[in-house]
Amino acid sequence: MKGFSSATTAAHLHKTPLFSSNFSNNNGASPPPILVHRRFLKFHFCPSGPSASASASASATMLKLLRLPRVHCLTAATPTPRVRPVSNSVIQALGRLTGLSRGNHSNLGFRAFFCSDSSDGSTPEAVVEVEVRAEESESDGSDSKSSSAIVSTHPRPEDYLTVLALPLPHRPLFPGFYMPIYVKDPKLLAALQENRKRQAPYAGAFLVKDEPGADSSPGSEMEKSVYDLRGKDLFNRLHEVGTLAQISSIQGDQVVLIGHRRLRITEMVSEEPLTVKVDHLKEKPYNKDDDVIKATSFEVISTLRDVLKTSSLWRDHVQTYSQHIGDFNFPRLADFGAAISGANKLQCQKVLEELDVHKRLQLTLELVKKEVEISKIQESIAKAIEEKISGEQRRYLLNEQLKAIKKELGLETDDKTALSGKIICLSGPPGVGKTSIGRSIARALNRKFFRFSVGGLSDVAEIKGHRRTYIGAMPGKMVQCLKNVGTANPLVLIDEIDKLGRGHAGDPASALLELLDPEQNANFLDHYLDVPIDLSKVLFVCTANVVENIPNPLLDRMEVIAIAGYITDEKMHIARDYLEKTSREACGIKLEQVEVTDAALLALIENYCREAGVRNLQKHIEKIYRKIALKLVRQGASSEPAVAGEDVQPAEVIAEVVDDGQQVGNETSVVVESVGSSSDEQTAETHVQTDTVLTDDQPKDIKESEATKTMEKVLVDSSNLTDFVGKPVFHAERIYDNTPVGVVMGLAWTAMGGSTLYIETTLVEQGEGKGALHLTGQLGDVMKESAQIAHTVSRGILLEKDPGSPFFANSKLHLHVPAGATPKDGPSAGCTMITSMLSLAMKKPVRKDLAMTGEVTLTARILPIGGVKEKTIAARRSGVKTVIFPGANKRDFDELADNVKEGLDVHFVDDYSEIFKLAFDFDNDTRN
Ligand SMILES: Nc1ncnc2c1ncn2[C@@H]1O[C@H](COP(=O)(O)OP(=O)(O)OP(=O)(O)O)[C@@H](O)[C@H]1O
């Protein structure tokens, strides 16, 4: 059943006066159409397989013809029946079916067989043979007598006892059905044509047996090999029982067959083309009034009707069949059912071979029952898919309606409201990629990007525009932005929002408020344009280094995302994967010309670029590559034969490459100066120069040997890093290998990232009532207060440990926080100060490699601090082993990546007493 298509045929119905059926052929291409009269095409089906197609069309033809009044059908008992045609059109149609009505046969009689003449005497209706002369069919008055006198010389089908054997690869041919086949054997084709010429257009069509395990589907190798079979090989592969087939037409190698009656091969007569002797088979005699046979046939009919209910594909076909069911005899019904079923070839062959009519009906019943099941499954699959599709369509329609309703009610949210909430503020140290992230968000959202910095902005007119009364008045930044991007929904990055100036002419923070607030910015009023502008679709992203510096009303409207600095590992990756690559490309250096070792990069990060971001690292890497470019250019210049007057040229090129903003001349010495900032760099460059640059003063042989030198790969290692970037700007943060009495290492956070710092306390003088504290190191107010608190708490703790100790009462202390040039502030050094003072008071140094941070209250409770990640990184960088953090910061620490926390012994404390134990309760062996 599957693959049947009545629609294809129906389309043809309206296109051609003589209709062509859509047989699909053996190799998948469409063969030339078989001409069938309009009246028959209604029942013409196009099954998937070639034979099925043919069978279906033939069955339709057969059904149509069965509509003829019984009077025109002669019984088998009537010898060689000759009747006048019922109508010319039917005769013409039959003529076309057989292909004999064409001009070259027009003067010959033709037979149109739509059922085989397999008469057995018991089924008179079974034999329907119409024999007329074409001329006669077109004449009007000739009577039956005259027609009977004409065709007696032609052999009847049953006279063919030796036939050409045609191999059928896919399905057997049933009597009464069409089948187009391809004959690839030229000898066989010639013999068939010859037969047709001799008015003996019959051959035997036999199904080919499959080779075990071979794929016999259309187009398969096995199918192709069937056409190559010849002679005995072919003979051995043919099923014994086949069909006497009338050769309806031959077009090229396509032969259209019409099945007539069953045959059985008895012996091979000749090999090429294969010719066989056959017996004509007849059904076993049966009683047409037998109840069992009747019942079986009724079941076949009712099953066909069931198929009709579930499958629209068979509807026309079976409907017609059921209308004319009375015209069939039992064997024909069985053949019909099997032929139009989608059963496989062996099942069909079994039906063909079955001569017992009851058994044949039973076999067919099985096949059509299977069809019912298949069509039920087909129906349920179709239903399920239909439901799925209609469900999806319904959902889609409902969603669209919902959207429309929401829009109507003003409830619809665009992707901005759906977003990465309100205004996003990226906060973090300089150079960690905040601006770059903003740019990436715009790219990801497919929005235009506009950036403006409000650092130091103090004039409200910059944001809101000038009133037009002023000379040189301009619209504000937002109007300029919209004009620039040309869309209503750009991503606007407001940089440095924490550095907003305090305005003399209005408050820029308040103006920004109007700009950023989603409640207000739908009607933003620019003074210059003086019309409300809708900024509600704009996605604002702000960046800041210190969130605390952002005005509170603004901060309140922001979603702050903190971007901490990078650790060494991360910087290494950024340098290797991105910075190095871009710098190398910018300087026009090839990968194979340079190697910067890991050690060099690490040294660069640790000793030159300690800041949280990578901007400084980028500058250094660019510097290194520019110098490498210089070196390579000079090498290249020196390897070319020096021509007087040309030796200056490379320096000009270099000047462009190396130019980092300074004026560079075309003299080599000037180039060197422009590159290096320290005297060491100059020395390095001068050294490079003297190695490679040739002058006219040099002897010719030296020039030539230099010229033949191949270009060397430039290696940048930690050992020669200073040649490229000068001496390290950062020295080890550790001043002491072992902290002396009164000195403790603290951890600090700066806008540049984390760092370690020492708190040093020393005794100035002692004397009755001289207790005092002197502070130095550019401490801010908060830090000063913190020191006072530490002094008081230390005194209390010492008295607890050593009641009656007069140390703090009688000692003038000096507390210093190096480096003195750097301003410092904040309360987080509180616990470090206490430890430093107690160390001095007890004359006991603290545990080795210990660093701590935490604000302290007067009651010695430890409060949380900020910048845990940066401080942890700084501690690791300084080789600290034990770190003390406030207990409340445990959550922040736990969130850090493992590679940041690696190798640290971290303690979380809530009271100073815990720090005391960690710092002082150790034996001296551990410290050393
Ligand atoms: N993760 C990273 N990968 C590659 N390059 C980076 C990364 N982070 C920062 N950079 C580079 O560092 C430079 C500075 O980045 P960017 O301007 O985005 O930093 P920022 O945080 O906005 O700095 P600022 O606060 O000073 O404005 C850029 O050249 C950028 O390409």
The ligand as an SDF file (V2000), in Angstrom:
LIG
                    3D

 31 33  0  0  0  0  0  0  0  0999 V2000
   40.7030   39.0780   29.5840 N   0  0  0  0  0  0  0  0  0  0  0  0
   41.3570   39.8120   28.7020 C   0  0  0  0  0  0  0  0  0  0  0  0
   41.8480   39.2440   27.6040 N   0  0  0  0  0  0  0  0  0  0  0  0
   42.5250   39.9650   26.7030 C   0  0  0  0  0  0  0  0  0  0  0  0
   42.7590   41.2630   26.8040 N   0  0  0  0  0  0  0  0  0  0  0  0
   42.2890   41.8820   27.8690 C   0  0  0  0  0  0  0  0  0  0  0  0
   41.5550   41.1930   28.8750 C   0  0  0  0  0  0  0  0  0  0  0  0
   41.2080   42.0680   29.8340 N   0  0  0  0  0  0  0  0  0  0  0  0
   41.7060   43.2650   29.4320 C   0  0  0  0  0  0  0  0  0  0  0  0
   42.3440   43.1530   28.2570 N   0  0  0  0  0  0  0  0  0  0  0  0
   43.0160   44.1870   27.4990 C   0  0  0  0  0  0  0  0  0  0  0  0
   43.4140   45.1820   28.4030 O   0  0  0  0  0  0  0  0  0  0  0  0
   43.2020   46.4760   27.8390 C   0  0  0  0  0  0  0  0  0  0  0  0
   42.3560   47.2960   28.7630 C   0  0  0  0  0  0  0  0  0  0  0  0
   41.0360   46.7930   28.7410 O   0  0  0  0  0  0  0  0  0  0  0  0
   39.7870   47.7310   29.0660 P   0  0  0  0  0  0  0  0  0  0  0  0
   39.9830   49.0930   28.5060 O   0  0  0  0  0  0  0  0  0  0  0  0
   38.5800   47.0010   28.6520 O   0  0  0  0  0  0  0  0  0  0  0  0
   39.8860   47.7760   30.6360 O   0  0  0  0  0  0  0  0  0  0  0  0
   38.9820   48.5870   31.6430 P   0  0  0  0  0  0  0  0  0  0  0  0
   38.7020   47.6520   32.7550 O   0  0  0  0  0  0  0  0  0  0  0  0
   37.8260   49.1820   30.9560 O   0  0  0  0  0  0  0  0  0  0  0  0
   39.9730   49.6930   32.1110 O   0  0  0  0  0  0  0  0  0  0  0  0
   39.6340   51.1400   32.7450 P   0  0  0  0  0  0  0  0  0  0  0  0
   38.9760   50.9130   34.0680 O   0  0  0  0  0  0  0  0  0  0  0  0
   40.9550   51.7560   32.8790 O   0  0  0  0  0  0  0  0  0  0  0  0
   38.7500   51.8140   31.7560 O   0  0  0  0  0  0  0  0  0  0  0  0
   42.5620   46.2830   26.4990 C   0  0  0  0  0  0  0  0  0  0  0  0
   43.5340   46.4070   25.5220 O   0  0  0  0  0  0  0  0  0  0  0  0
   42.0750   44.8560   26.5360 C   0  0  0  0  0  0  0  0  0  0  0  0
   42.1340   44.3050   25.2890 O   0  0  0  0  0  0  0  0  0  0  0  0
  1  2  1  0
  2  3  1  0
  2  7  2  0
  3  4  2  0
  4  5  1  0
  5  6  2  0
  6  7  1  0
  6 10  1  0
  7  8  1  0
  8  9  2  0
  9 10  1  0
 10 11  1  0
 11 12  1  0
 11 30  1  0
 12 13  1  0
 13 14  1  0
 13 28  1  0
 14 15  1  0
 15 16  1  0
 16 17  2  0
 16 18  1  0
 16 19  1  0
 19 20  1  0
 20 21  2  0
 20 22  1  0
 20 23  1  0
 23 24  1  0
 24 25  2  0
 24 26  1  0
 24 27  1  0
 28 29  1  0
 28 30  1  0
 30 31  1  0
M  END
$$$$
